[in-house]
Each structure stands twice: as structure tokens, then as C-alpha cells.
Amino acid sequence: MQELRQATGAGMLDARRALQETGGDKEKARRWLREQGLAGAAKRSERDRAEGAVSVIVLDDARVGAVVALECETDFVAKSADFVRLVDTLAESLASSGEAALDAQREAVDELRLGLKENIAVGSHSRFEVGEGAVLGSYLHVQNGRGVNGVLVEVAGASRELAHDIAVHIAFARPDYLGREDVPAEAIAAERETIEATARHEGKPEAQLQKIVEGRMNGWFKERVLLDQPYARDEKQTISQLLGPAEVRRFAQVVVGA
């Protein structure tokens, strides 16, 4: 099989299937791979997937949801009807039946890859299932006919409307973390050190140095931490203040090209 892969550039699974289809005849297998458009597929798999589409779906009275990216090489392919239709199918399969159902769609992804002759693969994806007292919020930003920025968020003690508003905020603010406790300690230490060194270089008074550092650290957290961020629709309140007694438990964001 290795000889066949080297001769055709086909992937391992494609080469194995070719040999099965042709009874182990290598020459016929090579011809079969060319006819199926699979020769060179392995080389295609090395090309960058900087484009794609995202789909988000929420089912079962806002209790189960999924967000999925399908990646490809070009904007032209990402906007095609078959491509957008498949990413919607992937999201529905993941939400309805979990990772196993997503894996079962591998053949459909391969068929699209062969038909469009691009490096196409499933990208980042998440599935949330929540219990009593919590709901899912979602948002999908659509551009040129396909989703490019999808968000799924679990909120406890909140209405669907509030959960949706949080999802919209996440889509555009793009936080990296939910709370300050989720930020790696080494990242905080490195930033604090940098800020302090910068303040000293600026000639800030030693007596005011720690106050300046804390102020700038708060600004740094606001850029990265969801609960610290000013709400996109009303910057006078933070997301934490907007939530009140409600609680964001987790979120997932998938962005094309990120």
C-alpha cells in the first residue's frame, strides 16, 4: 500500500479502498484512484484551510446545541450551496447525536472534497447539553451567504433572550476566557511584569507604580475576560452586571480563519 500511496499521492484510507476495489491489483488501483479523483489527495490535505463556513443549531427547547466549522481553501468554495448545506448537516448531526454522528458524516465530507478538489475538513466544534435551570443562547454572523462566526453559550437562571444577548456580545467582543480564574497564571504574571517594566520606563513615580499597574491590568482583563467586558450594547455596564443573579457556565466560539 505504501508503494501505491507514493506513486499516486493518495491518502492511506483511499489507497486501501482502491486495493479493495480492485482485488489488490496495484495497476488497476492506480487507475481507479485517478478515475475517482483521489490521486494527489494527500498533497491537497497539506494545503492551508483558511476559509470555510460555520453553523450553529439549538434543539430541544434550548437544552442541546452545537457549533461546527467546515474548513476549506477558498472563499468561492466556502460560499457554495453544497458546502453550506453540509456544514448545516454537520451541526444538526452533532447536536442530535454527538461526536459519533459527526464521525459518520466523514464520507460526505470526503465526497465534497473530491467533487470540489480542495482540502476540506471538519474544524473546531463543540456540543453543549444542559440540565434544568439553564438555557442555551446562540448567534451566527452571516457573511456572503454563509456563517463565519458562531457562538454557543450556556446560561443558568436566565431567559432565552438574555442568553441570546450574551451570545451576540461574545460574537463581536471575542473574549478568550469566561472569568479571571480561567486565565493562566503564567500569562497574568508575564503581562504584569511587562506593564510594570513599561511604567518604570515611562518614569512613573514609584509611589504610584502599583496603582498604575493594577489599572492597566484591569484594562487587560477587560479585553480578554467575558465577565469583565463592557456590554457591547451598553458599555456603562459589564457583562457581570448585565447578568445579575444569572450565571454564564461556559461558551464556545468558532470563527472562520481563526
Secondary structure, 3 states (H helix, E strand, C coil): CHHHHHHHCCCHHHHHHHHHHCCCCHHHHHHHHHHHCCCCHHHHCCCCCCEEEEEEEEECCCCEEEEEEEEECCHHHHCCHHHHHHHHHHHHHHHHHCHHHHHCCHHHHHHHHHHHCCCCEEEEEEEEECCCCEEEEEEEEEECCEEEEEEEEEEECCCHHHHHHHHHHHHHHCCCECCHHHCCHHHHHHHHHHHHHHHHHCCCCHHHHHHHHHHHHHHHHHHHEHHHCEECCEEEEEHHHHHCCCEEEEEEEEECCC
